[in-house]
């Protein structure tokens, strides 16, 4: 697969670069460039990212970072069985538990929420850092919802991290998941409060909490152009009252 000339491979994380030092220099550079493309395209073009990950895997399957990248590329393409196999391989190579939450989420993707819950209660969870433990909690709550256990999902998300006023990288996603679970359980007012809290903490726009909050508040978004392509004379959004009429 073609790689832009400006991609040198030096862009990769220093730890990954160190792993690649076990390879011949030219091979290490080729693998590094493919890994850079995986990282760049994973969110915007997961299919292409997957293609680059397969090239890297063909070149250096015995490098843990390559197996991990291949796992995330497969995961982004909903190839959960393949992703799980790659994550397991990376874990065997490194002995790290860092991938435990995403491995559990792969079990969910494979339709095995019970297995994900078993992993949420495993000793490996206690070895995770705080971010990993929060991620595991999110996966466990998702598994409960998969099984139709909404109340259990809500309880699973109730934690010191949820109650904390401190904003951490995981705060917005945790609050969003809690709000979404409340809404699914029919607790709309509480859900609104937590979607609002998610908005407050979502500094990088990682969730659509603002849109969900607007929906609950009855905000209707309309196109700035009418159907005939002419500019609308009204506002781009309006608030509806309980009867469905504009304020």
Secondary structure, 3 states (H helix, E strand, C coil): CCCCCCCCCCCCCHHHHHHHCCCCHHHHHHHHHHHHHHHHHCCCCHHHHHHHHHHHHHHCCCCHHHHHHHHHHHHHCCCHHHHHHHHHHHHHHHCCCCCHHHHHHHHHHCCCHHHHHHHHCCHHHHHCCHHHHHHHHHHHHHHHHHCCCHHHHHHHHCCHHHHCCCCCCCHHHHHHHHHHHHHHCCCHHHHHHHHHHHHHHCCCCCCCHHHHHHHHCCEEECCCECCCCCECCCCCEEEECCCCCEC
